Amino acid sequence: MGEVNYRQAALGDAADILAFLIALAPEIPLQVDTLQREEALYALIRTCARSGESWLACDAAGRIVGFALAERAERGRHYAEHEVLELRHAGVAAALREAGVFEALVRRLLARLVPVVATVSPHNRFAMAERLERLGFRPAAAAGGGRRYRWEPGSNP
């Protein structure tokens, strides 16, 4: 593949992100086997796109070849205090998985210099946990079967 361009996700990208994410669902793994689950995923994508915290990687034709969907974690915080970003989903086209696209997307989140958290399914086939650790994420307490990771400003390797 040729040149990859990066840009913030916009609300108008939601349908294309959904299609790309559904194609990657078996590897994440992510259940989108019912209309209700697909609609919930679409709502999450729209929320992340609206947040201004999500990033896309696009090929020269403008097609999405990677994404990092993030939003501000609002639980347990007051306005403008203890800001944390939550990386909800990320993925890259198979042809670009070893080209640094994932790392470039996540580094755009880290550039905000606020803590970033992510939960990785134990069944993830992207080696996501190892990729996050290489970017400076550290294991954190988790509930519900997933592995939780946290990056703090100043902790880049």
Secondary structure by P-SEA (a helix, b strand, c coil): ccbbbbbcccccaaaaaaaaaaaaccccccccccaaaaaaaaaaaaaaaaaccbbbbbccccccccbbbbcccccccccccbbbbbbcbbbbcccccccaaaaaaaaaaaccccbbbbbbbcccccaaaaaaaaaccccccccccbbbbbbcccccc
